[in-house]
Amino acid sequence: QVQLVESGGGLVQAGGSLRLSCATSGSIFSFRVMGWRRQAPGKQREFVAVISNAGRTNYADSVKGRFTISRDNAKNTVYLQMDSLKPEDTAVYYCYASNVADYWGQGTQVTVSS
């Protein structure tokens, strides 16, 4: 019954911005952490950002200073604001949530053109 639905992906020029959304079923406080990972074709799925129940955040070095993870508790939604996008950010972005198990969204494609 846990559902995570990502949206907001698309095609953007280098230097542009996108905001990804992850809508959750139930309270986001049901989860210890929520975050984002991404996977480019032929590459491993890699960590991007995470936010804890206490609001603490962490980011991959490759996105620090450019991406911001946040949440809206009333809307049970987690966001990933992506600024100064680079072609190497091109990937499918997956929202995840963890409690006693790990849950994943279906992914949303982000394509950054040069």
Secondary structure, 3 states (H helix, E strand, C coil): CCCEEEECCEEEECCCCEEEEEEECCCHHHCCEEEEEEECCCCCCEEEEEEECCCCEEECCCCCCCEEEEEECCCCEEEEEECCCCHHHCEEEEEEEECCCEEECCCEEEEEEC
